[in-house]
Amino acid sequence: MDRIHQILNAGTACLQRCAAGEDFFQPYPVTPAGDDLVQWYLDEFGQIINTDCAKMAFLNAGYTPGDPESVRKFHASAAELVKNLIEKMFQRMEKGSNLYLMAGGNGSGKSSFCSSLRSLPDSDWVIDSTLGAYGPARRTILRALEQGVKPVVSWIIRSSDEAWKNGVRKRALHGSHATPRDVFERTHARVPLNLAKLKSEFPSNILPVFEIKNDFQPEHISGKEVL
């Protein structure tokens, strides 16, 4: 549990730094995608599996991160890559390792939280998603338990107004991943319901769910309000 708390503390500290003005945006890949998309992703983004990063594999195919329609168009291709990445993850994970499952509506701060986790132990992985779909999350948790892997849910809680203004909109204005409004609203509505179902099915000692409130107030840096 000490290792889990270290991860949670590191991620929370990153959210505090973001509130103080340290912006985080998904990095662009250093090298273009090759034929082996799974290995390319692992080389570029490591053991943090994220659909937005997976879409970067299709930049040469016309994917435009700042265009909501392009984000929608390439979602299925990115989801297939994520599926293959999760399969590779389970092939590599060892008994006793940790699988961190992020949860929270778009713009909550999940990827900012994960930006502090680039140096995970070799056996630990992160699935950085909204947890807006119950079935896939449940199947992943059950498979982790079957392999002796500890699933841990980190729920980043942020008001929808703040998530849209200082999460989704800010990211889109930067030119990073743009989230369609209907997708944003759907994730913020579904995540609490899905987590309630998981809590009712899995005891807390089997599936701990840590609730992290991303309500840190912007600070004044050098006399200037940053958010």
Beta strands, then each sheet from edge to edge (+ up, - down):
strand 1: 48-50
strand 2: 98-103
strand 3: 125-128
strand 4: 150-157
strand 5: 209-213
strand 6: 220-221
strand 7: 224-225
sheet 1: 1+ 3+ 2+ 4+ 5+
sheet 2: 6+ 7-
end
